[in-house]
Amino acid sequence: MTAQLNLPLIDQAHRASLVTPFSEIVRYLQDLLSRRLTAVIAGVKDGKTIARWAAGETADMRGPEKELRLRTAFQIAYMLLQSSDSPQTVKAWFMGLNPQLGDTSPAEAIREDRLQDALAAARAFVAGG
C-alpha cells in the first residue's frame, strides 16, 4: 500500500511560496538552513548577497532563476516543517545525499535547476517513501 500525500499541505506550501515576499523567504531560509547553504541553493558565491536580500535590499540583480530556486527551497522547507519534521531534520534533508536525486543533495539539485526532482523527493519524504 502506498502512502498518501497530504494534498492540502502541498497546496499550502505552494501558495506560501508564491505570496510570501522575497526578503521574507530569504530570511526564513537563512534562519532555518544557514546563510551559506542558502547561498549554495541560490547559486551565489557570497553569503553577503543572501544577507542583503534578507534585509530587503534588492540593488543586486537576483535574476528570475535565483528567485525561483529560493522560492522552491522555501516551498519544500515549509512542507517538511509542516509535516512535523524538526528544523534539524529539514536542514539535514537539504544537505544529505538523496537516492531519489542520484545521490546528490537536494540543495545541489535545486542549484542545478532540478526543481521538479527536488519537489518530488520532498513529497516522497513527506509521504514516508
N, C-alpha and C positions, 0 to 999 in steps of 0.2 A: 504494500500500500504506500502510495506517495504522499509526502507531507503536503498539506495545502498552504498556499501562500496567503498571507493576510493582505487582501487587496485594499481595504481601507487604509492600512498603514502605508502601503506602496503609493497610493494616491496622495495621502497626506504629505509624504516625503517629497513627492514630485511637485506638489503645489508649493510647499515651503521653499523649495529650491528656485521657484520662479518668482515668488512675491517678496522674498527677503532681499533687502538692499545688499549690494555687492560688498560694501565695507563690513556689514554685519556677518556675512558669510565668511569673509576672510578672518575676521576676529574670532568667530566660532571655531574655525579650523585651526588657527594658530594656538588657541587656548586648549583645544582637545588633542591635537596631533603634534604640535610644536611648530615654531616658525620655520625651522629647517625642513621638516617633512612637507609642510605646506608649500614651500618654495620648490621642492622636488616635484610635487604634484603639478604645480602651475607651469613648471618648466622655466623658472627664472633662476639666475645664478646666485642672487643675493637675498638673504632674509630681510634686508632693509627695505626692499621693494614690498615685501609682504607687510611689514610694519606700516609703511606709508599707505598701502591700500586699506589696511585695517583702520587706520586713522581717518580714512575718508579722503585722503589726498589722491587725486586722480591725474596729477601732472604727468606721470609716466603713462605712456600708451600701453594699456594692458593687452589690447587685441582681443578679438572675439574668441579665439581658441583658448587663451588662458582663462578667460572668464568662464567659458563652457566647462573646462576641466575642473575649476574650483566649484562651480555650481553642481556638477556631477558628484564630486567628492562630498560636498555638503549633503546632497540628497542621500547618498549611501550612509554617511555618518549618522544622519538623522534617523534613517530607517533602522540601522543597527542599534542605536541607543534606545529608540522607542520599543524595540523588540526585547528590551530588558537586558541588553548586554552592558557591561560596565565600561566606563571610559577607557580603562586599561585594555580591555578586550578589543574595543574598537580600534585603538591605536595599534595593537599587535596585529589585528586583521589587515590593516593598511600596509604594515611593514613586512608581514610574513610571506614566505613563498607559498603560492596558491596553486594547487594542482590543476584547478579549472582554468588557470591562466598560463598554462605551460610552465609552471614553477617559476613564475615571476611574481613580484609583489603587486598588489592592487595599486599602490602608489605609482609604481613604474608603468603599469598598464594604462592608467589614466594619463600619465605624462606622455605616453606614446599614442594618445588619442584612441585607445581601445576602450572607449567609454561603454559601449554596449556589452562588451565582455565583462568589464568590471561590475556593471549593474547586474548582469546575470549571475555572477559569482556571489554578489551580496545577497541577492534574492535566494539563491540556493543555501547560503549560510543561515539566513533568517528562517528558511523552511526546514532547516535541520539536515540538509543534504550534503 
